[in-house]
Amino acid sequence: MLDSIHPTWLDEFFAGAGATLDDPRFAGLGLEAVLPRAEAAVARGRRDIAIAGYRAWIGANAGAPQGFAAWFNLGVEFAQAGDHGNAITAYRNALLLKPDLHQAAVNLGLALEATGQADAALAAWQQALQPDDARITLLNHRGRLLELRGALEEAVAALRSSLLIDPHQPDVLQHFTHLRQRICAWPILEPDIPGLGLEELCLNAGPLGALALFDDVALQNRIAAGWVARKVPAAAERLAPEGGYRHDRIRLGYLSSDFCRHAMSFLIAEVLERHDRAQFEVFGYCSSPEDGSDIRARVIAALDHHIPVGALSEEDVARRIRADEIDILIDLNGLTRGARLGALRWKPAPVMATWLGYIGPVPVPELDWLICDGRTIPAETAGLYAPAPLPLPGLYQANDAQPIALPEVSRAEEGLPADAFVFCNFSHYYKITEEMWGAWMEVLRQVPRSVLWLVDDNPPGRRNLLARAAEAGIGAERLVFAARVDPARYRARLALGDLFLDTTPYNAGTVASDALRMGLPILTLSGQAFASRMAGSLLAAIGLPEGIVTSRADYIARAVALATQPAMQARAKAALAGDAWMRTLGDTATFTTRLEASLRGVMLRG
C-alpha cells in the first residue's frame, strides 16, 4: 500500500543511493514492499543493501506484526554473507517474536555450529523440538551433529525419532542404517519402525552401507543407481569431444578428495611417481584438505600438474578438466565422501574410469570403465556392473613399496597374551556383520587358547560387541581392543597377530595388503561381489590361495585348523616370508606398466 505511494525513494534506497540504517521513511511501510527489492539487490550482488534495508525497516517498525519475518530474513542474509555472529542475533530475535518459527530454530543451530558452538546448537534444536513436521528437520540436524561429535547412540536415537514421524526419508534411512552398522546394532535390517518395509530400507541403505550388507551385485547396482539419480542430476551438456584429442603424450588426470593422510594416497603414491613421462602427462585435480602430511606432499610432488579444485563448483571443475584437454580421467572416489560426481556428469574427458575409491558398481552414466581385475570381477558377473569392468592383468590394487621405518612393538605393550593364538581384524566395525561375528565366536569356542584382537573403533560398538560375545559364551578377556595409532606403529603391530580373519561381504583392502606385507596370513570368505573378492585377489597374487574359502562352514573349519595345526601355520607363514610381498603386491613398477597398457587400450584418438 505505502509502497505504491513511495516507489521512488524506496527504489533509490535499494539501488544504493543514500541507504542508511536510520531512515524514518520506513515507518509504517509494509514488509511486502521491502522483500522483492531486497531479493533483487541480492540477485545483483548487493547483499549489503538488502541487509541495510531489513535493518532500516526493523528500526522504524518496532512492534510490527511482521517483525519476526524481517529478523528471520536478516539472519538469512547475514548467514549467506558469512557473518554468523549477527545471524545468531537475528534468528534469536525472530524466535523471541515467534517461538514456533521452527526454520529460525534450525538456522540458529546451524549458525551456532558454524561458529564452533556445537553444544549451543544442539541445545537450540532440542529446545525447539515440537510434535509437528518441523521436528523432523530438527531431529535430522541433531543426528548429524551428534555423529560428528562422536555421540553415535544419541545420533541413532535422534534419527529414529525422525523416522518414527516420517519413515520415508531416503537420506535419513541411509544415515540411520550406516550409523547402526558402525555401532554393530544388529540386526541392521530390522529397525522396528512402523510403516517402513524391508525393501524400502534395503534400497536406501546407501552405496557404502550396501557393500557391507549385500553380496549381490545387482542389488548393489540398484541401490547405487537410485542414490545417483537422487543426488547427482544430469549436466546441461557434454564437454569432451566424442573422438578425443591428439596429443603427443596421453594427458592422464586423477580426480580425488583423498590426496592427504588417507589410505588412497598410500596406495597411489608410487604409481604416480612411476608413470612413464615419455608417454603420460599426469594431472591431479585435488579437493583434499591441506593436512601438512608427508604423504600429501609426496603425492603432489609426483604430479606434473597439481590443480586445487576444492573451492570450485561441479561445473567449474568439469570445465577446468575440459580446458586441460584430459584424454583419460580417473576418478579415485567413486561413491564415497568428497566425490565430485557432479563434475563427472559433464563428461569433461572423452574416456573416464573409476578406480580404488569405491569397490562396487558406480552407475554414473558418463563413466566408461570400472578398473578391476579378473578375480575381483570374473567374466560371469561382469555384465551386472556399471560402468563396464576394465580388468587389469594380475591385480587391481596398487601398492606402495617404499621402505617403512617401523618401531619396536611387543604383545605385552598391546595387551596381548604371550602364549595365545591371536586372531585379529582391524577393519572398521561397519564391515562386521552379525553372521561374521557369529562365525568368529564359534572359532573362539573351538580354539580355547585364543583371543580376538580388534581395533577400538568406537565406544558403543565396542560395548555391543562385548555384549554379543557374552551372549555367545565368550568372556570379555578374550577380546582385545587396539587403540588407533600412527601408520608406522599400526603396521608394525600387525606382525604380532597369528591370523587375520577377514570380513565379508566387504573385505579388507588396504589393511589386508598391509597385513600380508607384515607376514600376517589372512583367511577370507570370497563371495560374488567385487567387495567380497578383494582379499582373495591379494591372496591369489601373493601365492596364498589356501587363505580363500567360499562357505561359512569352510571359513570356521579353516580358521580352527590354522590355529591348531602347527604345520598349516608354518606353511602359511612361509608363503609370506622374505621378499614375497615385494615380488608380488609390492612390484609397483610392473603394476604401473600393466595399468598404462590397459589405459592405452581404451584411449580415444581425435
Buried (B, 14 or more C-beta within 10 A) or exposed (E): EBBEEBEEEBEEBBBEEEBEEEBEEBBEBBBEBBBEBBEBBBEEEBBBBBBBBBBBBBBBBEEBEBBBBBBBBBBBBBBEBEBBEBBBBBBBBBBEBBBEBBBBBBBBBBBBBBEEBBEBBBEBBBEBBEEEEBBBBBBBBBBBBBBEEEBBBBBBBBBBBBBBEEBEBBEBBBBBBBBBBBBBBBEBBEBEBEEBEEEEBBBBBBBBBBBBBBBBBBBBBBBBBBBBEEBBEEBEEBBBBEEBBEEEBBBBBBBBBBBBBBBBBBBBBBBBBBBEEEEBBBBBBBBBBEEEBEBBEBBBEBBBEBBBBBEBEBBEBBBBBBEBBBBBBBBBBBBBEBBBBBBBBBBBBBBBBBBBBBBBBBBBBBBBBBBBBBBBBBEEBBEBBBBBBBBBBBBBBBBBBEEEEBEEBEBEEBEBBEEBBBBBBBBBBBBBBEEBBBBBBBBBBBBEEBBBBBBEBBBBBBEBBBEBBEEBEBEEEBBBBBEEBEBEBBBBBBEBBBBBBBBBBBBBBBBBBBBBBBBBBBBBBBBBBBBBBBBBBBBBBBEBEBBBBEEBEEBBBBBBBBBBEEEBBEBBBEBBEEEBBBEBBBBBEBBBBBBBEBBEEBBBEE
